[in-house]
Amino acid sequence: MMWVARRLLSSVAQRSQYSGLFRRPQHGCLPDLELRYLQCTCCWRSRVPVAGFETLNAAISSTAEPCKDDNRSLDACYTSEQQATILQLLNTATPSELAGVKLLRGRKSLNLVEYRTKNGPFKTLESVVNVPLLKHKSAVTVFNSILNPVKKEKKVRIQLAKFIRPEVDRSWLEDTSNIVSLVCGTNKIAWAQVDRGMTVLEWQELDCPNFLRGTYMASAYLNDVSAAVALLPPADFYIIEKSSISVQNTALFPVMAHMRTVEAMLFALLEPRNVPPESNIPPRVLNMMRPAVGRHFGLMVGESRTSGAQTVRQLMTESVTQKLPRINFPAELLVKHRNSFQMGSRRGGEELCDALLQAVAFYELLSESSS
C-alpha cells in the first residue's frame, strides 16, 4: 500500500531546523515536537503515526546536498565517508571497471587511469577535474554514480558457439535471407523454411520407412535421406538439429547411431561440392544444439526436453490474433497443420514442432547474441 504525508511543512517549520518528519509546532502549549501522520491514499481514512523514522531524518541530514554550484568545492559536496568511497574506486578500479560508471566509458576511463599513473592516486575529489574531459558537472555525475550505482538486470550475451556448430562468422548469419531448419526423427524428417522477417515459407515432413529397420542398410538410409533432400527448398543455410543423447546411455545407443548416420548424410548431400578449402565461403550446413532450443522456449526439465506442441499451438494462435506476432504463418499452413498438434493425439507431429521452434530460436538467439 502506498502512503503519502498528510501534512506539509508550514513556513515556520521550513525556516526552522526541524525540516524532517517531526516539526516544531506553532503554539507553545503543545509538546516540543508534534508527531506527524501518514495517510492511506486508497481510503483516506486510516492514519498511521510516523514512528521509528528518526533514523531517516539522521540519514537525510548526513547526506550532502547535490553540488549544483560550479563555484563550490567538490569535496564540500560529500561527507568524508562518501569521499573515501569515491576515491577508493577511482584509485583502484581497472579501465573496464571504470567503464561501468556513468560517463566513464571510452576515453574518459583511459584518461583517468593515465592521470593517476603519472601523478599518483587522487587525494581529493577536486583533483579529479584535472583529468582531461572531466570537468565539474561531469565529475559530480561520476561521483553520484559511484555512490548510487544503478542496478541493471544483467543481460547475458549468448555466444554463437553455445548453439551453432561449426563456428561461423556472425556477419554471414546476420546477412542470411532465409534458412531451412531440419529435424530427424526415428521414422521421418521434418523441415521448416523461415525468412528473416519471421514468416514461415514452407513447413512439412516426410516419412522415412527404412529408418531403424533391419540391419541399418546404408543404401536404404541413403534412399530415404535423398528423397527428403530432393524436396528441400533452396536456402542460405540449412540448420540440422544436434541431439543431446549421451554416448554413455547404452540403452539409446541404436537411436544415437541412427541420428548420427542421418545427420552425416544430410551434411554430405547439402554441402556444396568442389569448394576450395582456402575460399572465404562459409559452410552452408550447420548444427544447432537441441538443448539450446529447449532452454530458449523453457522446455527443459533437468537434462530432458519436453514436447513443444503447446508452444507451437500458441505461436499459431498468436499469428492470427496479434498484430505483431512472434512468427507469421500463411493461411494455407495454418489450415494444413491446425489439427497436427492436438493434446493426446497419436498423430505425432513432434518433428514438425521441433523444426519450427529451431528456426524461431535461431533468429532470436542470433539477435540476443549480437545485442
C-alpha positions in Angstrom: 0.0 0.0 0.0 1.3 3.4 -0.9 1.4 6.1 1.8 1.9 9.8 1.5 2.5 12.5 4.1 -0.8 14.1 5.2 0.6 17.4 6.3 3.0 19.7 4.5 5.6 21.6 6.4 4.5 25.1 7.4 6.5 28.1 6.6 7.6 28.2 10.2 8.9 24.6 10.1 10.7 25.2 6.8 12.6 28.1 8.4 13.4 26.1 11.5 16.0 23.4 11.8 13.3 20.7 12.0 12.5 20.0 8.4 12.0 16.3 8.6 9.1 14.1 9.7 9.0 15.8 13.1 8.4 19.6 13.2 8.1 22.2 15.9 4.5 23.3 16.4 3.5 26.9 16.1 1.8 27.0 19.5 3.8 26.9 22.7 1.1 25.0 24.6 1.7 21.9 22.5 4.6 19.4 23.2 8.0 20.4 22.0 7.7 18.1 18.9 4.4 17.2 17.2 4.0 13.7 15.8 3.1 13.8 12.1 1.0 11.2 10.3 0.9 9.2 7.0 -2.5 8.7 5.4 -3.6 5.9 3.1 -4.2 7.2 -0.5 -6.8 4.5 -1.2 -9.3 5.0 1.6 -8.2 8.4 3.0 -9.3 7.3 6.5 -6.6 5.2 8.1 -3.9 7.3 9.7 -0.6 5.8 10.8 1.7 7.7 13.1 5.2 8.1 11.8 7.2 6.2 14.5 10.6 4.8 14.3 11.6 7.2 11.5 14.2 9.1 13.5 17.0 7.4 11.6 15.5 8.6 8.3 16.0 12.2 9.4 19.5 11.4 10.5 20.3 9.8 7.2 18.9 12.7 5.2 20.8 15.3 7.3 24.1 13.3 6.9 23.8 13.1 3.1 25.4 16.1 1.4 23.2 18.0 -0.9 23.9 17.7 -4.7 26.6 20.1 -5.8 24.8 22.4 -8.1 27.1 25.4 -7.7 30.0 25.3 -10.0 32.0 27.5 -7.6 31.5 25.1 -4.7 34.3 22.7 -3.8 33.6 19.2 -4.8 34.9 17.9 -1.5 32.3 20.1 0.2 29.5 18.3 -1.6 30.2 15.0 0.1 30.7 13.6 3.5 34.1 12.1 4.5 32.7 8.6 4.2 31.4 9.3 0.7 34.7 10.9 -0.3 36.6 7.8 0.8 34.2 5.5 -1.2 34.7 7.6 -4.4 38.4 7.9 -4.1 38.8 4.2 -3.3 37.1 3.2 -6.6 38.9 5.9 -8.7 42.3 4.9 -7.4 41.9 1.1 -7.7 39.5 0.3 -10.5 40.7 -1.0 -13.8 39.6 0.7 -17.1 36.9 -2.0 -17.6 35.6 -1.5 -14.1 35.6 2.3 -14.6 33.7 1.9 -17.8 30.8 0.6 -15.8 30.4 4.0 -14.1 28.2 6.6 -15.8 30.1 9.0 -18.1 33.4 7.0 -17.7 33.1 4.9 -20.8 35.6 5.2 -23.6 38.3 7.8 -23.4 37.4 9.2 -20.0 38.3 6.0 -18.2 41.6 5.7 -20.0 42.4 9.4 -19.2 41.7 8.8 -15.6 44.0 5.7 -15.4 46.8 7.5 -17.3 46.5 10.6 -15.0 46.7 8.6 -11.7 49.6 6.5 -13.1 51.5 9.7 -13.9 50.5 11.8 -10.9 49.8 9.2 -8.2 46.4 8.4 -6.5 43.8 11.0 -6.2 43.8 12.6 -2.7 40.8 14.9 -3.1 37.7 15.0 -5.2 38.7 18.4 -6.5 41.8 16.9 -8.1 39.7 14.7 -10.4 38.7 17.7 -12.6 42.4 17.9 -13.7 41.8 14.7 -15.7 41.2 15.6 -19.4 37.4 15.5 -20.4 36.3 15.5 -16.7 35.0 18.9 -15.6 32.9 19.9 -12.6 29.5 18.8 -13.8 30.6 15.5 -15.3 32.7 14.8 -12.1 29.6 15.3 -10.0 27.7 12.8 -12.2 30.5 10.3 -11.9 30.7 10.6 -8.1 26.9 10.2 -7.7 27.0 7.2 -10.0 29.7 5.6 -7.8 27.7 6.3 -4.6 24.4 5.2 -6.1 25.1 2.6 -8.8 22.1 1.7 -11.0 21.5 -2.0 -10.7 20.7 -3.1 -14.2 19.5 -6.6 -14.9 22.5 -8.3 -16.4 21.8 -9.4 -19.9 23.9 -12.4 -20.7 25.3 -12.2 -24.1 24.9 -15.6 -25.7 27.9 -16.9 -27.6 27.2 -18.3 -31.0 29.3 -21.4 -30.2 26.8 -22.3 -27.5 24.2 -23.2 -30.0 25.7 -23.2 -33.5 28.4 -25.6 -34.8 30.7 -25.3 -36.6 31.6 -21.7 -35.8 30.7 -19.2 -38.5 31.4 -15.5 -38.7 28.4 -13.6 -37.3 28.2 -11.4 -40.4 27.3 -14.3 -42.6 24.5 -15.4 -40.3 23.2 -11.9 -40.0 23.1 -11.4 -43.8 21.0 -14.5 -44.4 17.6 -14.0 -46.0 16.2 -17.4 -45.1 17.0 -20.7 -43.5 15.7 -24.3 -43.6 15.6 -25.9 -40.2 15.7 -29.8 -40.3 14.9 -32.3 -37.5 15.4 -36.0 -37.9 13.1 -38.4 -36.0 13.1 -42.2 -35.7 10.9 -42.6 -38.8 10.7 -39.2 -40.5 12.5 -35.9 -41.4 10.7 -32.6 -40.9 11.8 -29.1 -42.0 10.6 -25.5 -41.8 11.8 -22.7 -44.0 11.6 -19.3 -42.3 12.8 -16.0 -43.7 14.4 -13.1 -41.7 11.1 -11.4 -41.5 9.9 -14.3 -39.3 7.5 -15.7 -41.9 7.1 -19.4 -42.5 7.6 -20.2 -46.1 7.4 -23.9 -46.0 6.7 -26.5 -43.3 6.4 -30.2 -43.9 7.7 -33.6 -43.1 8.5 -36.8 -45.0 8.1 -40.4 -43.8 11.2 -42.5 -44.0 10.2 -46.2 -43.9 13.8 -47.5 -43.9 14.9 -45.8 -40.7 15.7 -48.1 -37.8 14.8 -51.1 -39.9 16.7 -54.4 -40.1 20.5 -54.1 -40.3 20.6 -50.3 -40.9 21.5 -50.8 -44.6 23.4 -47.7 -45.8 21.8 -47.8 -49.2 18.3 -47.9 -47.7 19.1 -44.9 -45.5 20.6 -43.0 -48.4 17.3 -43.5 -50.4 15.2 -42.0 -47.6 17.5 -39.1 -46.9 18.0 -38.4 -50.6 14.2 -38.3 -51.0 13.9 -35.7 -48.3 16.8 -33.6 -49.7 15.2 -33.5 -53.1 12.1 -31.8 -51.6 14.0 -29.2 -49.6 13.8 -25.6 -50.9 17.0 -23.5 -51.6 18.2 -21.6 -48.6 21.2 -19.6 -47.4 21.8 -22.1 -44.5 20.5 -25.5 -43.6 20.3 -25.9 -39.8 20.3 -29.5 -38.6 19.3 -30.4 -35.1 22.1 -31.9 -32.9 20.5 -34.3 -30.5 21.8 -34.5 -26.9 21.8 -38.3 -26.5 24.7 -39.2 -24.4 27.2 -41.9 -25.6 27.1 -43.3 -22.1 23.4 -44.1 -22.4 23.8 -47.6 -23.8 20.0 -48.2 -24.0 19.7 -45.4 -26.5 22.8 -46.2 -28.5 20.9 -47.5 -31.5 18.9 -44.3 -31.7 22.1 -42.2 -31.3 23.8 -44.2 -34.1 20.7 -43.7 -36.3 20.7 -39.9 -35.6 24.4 -39.5 -36.4 24.0 -41.5 -39.6 21.2 -39.3 -40.9 23.0 -36.2 -39.8 26.1 -37.2 -41.7 24.2 -37.9 -44.8 22.4 -34.6 -44.7 25.7 -32.8 -44.3 27.2 -34.7 -47.3 24.2 -34.1 -49.6 23.5 -30.5 -48.7 27.0 -29.1 -48.6 28.3 -27.7 -51.9 31.0 -29.7 -53.5 34.2 -28.7 -55.1 34.7 -25.7 -52.8 38.4 -24.9 -52.3 39.4 -25.0 -48.7 41.1 -21.6 -48.9 37.9 -19.9 -50.2 36.1 -17.5 -47.9 32.8 -19.2 -48.3 31.2 -20.3 -45.0 29.7 -23.8 -44.6 26.1 -24.0 -45.7 25.1 -26.7 -43.3 25.2 -26.1 -39.6 24.3 -27.9 -36.4 22.1 -26.3 -33.8 22.1 -27.8 -30.2 18.8 -29.3 -29.2 19.2 -28.3 -25.5 19.8 -24.6 -26.5 16.4 -24.5 -28.3 14.7 -26.2 -25.4 16.1 -23.7 -22.9 15.1 -20.8 -25.1 11.5 -21.9 -25.0 11.5 -23.2 -21.4 11.1 -26.8 -22.4 13.9 -28.3 -20.4 13.2 -30.4 -17.3 16.6 -31.2 -15.9 18.6 -32.6 -18.8 15.5 -33.7 -20.7 13.4 -31.7 -23.1 9.6 -31.8 -23.1 7.2 -31.5 -26.0 7.0 -28.2 -27.8 3.5 -28.9 -29.2 1.8 -26.4 -26.8 4.3 -23.7 -27.7 3.7 -24.2 -31.4 -0.1 -24.0 -30.9 0.4 -20.8 -29.1 2.6 -19.4 -31.9 -0.1 -20.4 -34.4 -2.8 -18.7 -32.4 -0.8 -15.5 -32.0 -0.2 -15.4 -35.7 -4.0 -14.9 -36.1 -4.9 -12.9 -33.0 -1.9 -10.5 -32.7 -0.9 -7.6 -34.9 2.8 -8.2 -34.4 3.1 -12.0 -33.7 6.4 -13.7 -32.9 6.2 -15.6 -36.2 3.8 -15.3 -39.2 2.1 -18.3 -40.7 0.4 -18.3 -44.2 -3.2 -19.2 -44.0 -2.7 -22.4 -46.0 -0.2 -23.7 -43.5 -2.4 -22.8 -40.6 -5.3 -24.8 -42.2 -2.9 -27.7 -43.0 -1.5 -28.1 -39.6 -4.2 -26.8 -37.3 -5.0 -30.3 -36.0 -1.5 -31.7 -36.1 -0.6 -30.9 -32.5 -3.7 -31.7 -30.5 -3.3 -32.8 -26.9 -3.2 -36.6 -26.6 -3.1 -37.1 -30.3 -1.2 -40.1 -31.6 -0.6 -38.5 -34.9 2.8 -37.3 -33.8 4.0 -34.0 -35.2 6.9 -33.7 -32.7 9.4 -33.4 -35.6 7.3 -30.6 -37.2 7.2 -28.8 -33.9 10.9 -29.1 -33.3 11.8 -28.0 -36.8 9.7 -24.8 -36.4 10.9 -24.0 -32.9 14.5 -24.5 -34.0 14.1 -21.9 -36.8 12.5 -19.4 -34.5 15.2 -19.9 -31.9 17.9 -19.5 -34.5 16.8 -15.9 -35.4 16.0 -14.9 -31.8 19.2 -16.3 -30.3 21.2 -14.7 -33.1 19.6 -11.4 -32.2 20.3 -11.8 -28.5 23.9 -12.8 -29.0 24.6 -9.6 -31.1 22.8 -7.2 -28.7 
